[in-house]
Amino acid sequence: MDPIANFITNIRNANAKCLEKADVPHSKIKMAIAKVLKDEGYIQGFRIMEEHQKSFIRIQLKYTDERKQVIKGIKRISKPSLRVYKGWDSVGKVDGGMGIAVLSTSKGIMTSRKAHQMKIGGEVLCSVW
């Protein structure tokens, strides 16, 4: 029912099994979240693939030299049943400042740090650490 939660769960499960890639159905918001994860260094990259008239996003997961996961945890915050909106000054730190929160703002999908710099709030989609 919740495509963003399915996206996050696919990444979490592939990361837990140390898979090289995770395939998720394509949408604009998932592409924007994947771009934020790539820009912040949590994934190696992503690209749009097409097979049998269906498009999906192939996400290349990232690991350290010792095959340890870069993404320690990823959690959905705002849900369709309970939306979570925060102002630019009330978004807390994730994992003591070592993680990020992904926000959907009027200026697009961005991290909580960037939203704080731009002084805009929005819906807290997920947190990654």
GICORJO-V231195 format. One record per backbone hydrogen bond with DSSP energy under -1.0 kcal/mol. NH is the residue of the N-H (numbers start at 0). CO is the residue of the C=O. If there is no record, write none. Layout:
# GICORJO-V231195
nh = [NH NH]
co = [CO CO]
This chain:
# GICORJO-V231195
nh = [5 6 7 8 9 10 11 12 13 14 15 16 17 18 21 23 25 30 31 32 33 34 35 36 37 38 39 40 41 43 44 46 48 50 53 55 56 57 58 59 60 63 66 69 74 76 77 78 85 89 97 98 99 101 102 103 104 107 109 111 114 115 116 117 119 121 122 123 124 125 126 127 128]
co = [1 2 3 4 5 6 7 8 9 10 11 12 14 13 58 56 54 26 27 28 29 30 31 32 33 34 35 37 36 59 59 57 55 53 50 48 23 46 21 44 19 67 63 61 126 124 123 81 121 86 94 93 127 125 109 122 107 104 102 100 110 111 112 113 114 85 103 83 101 101 74 99 72]
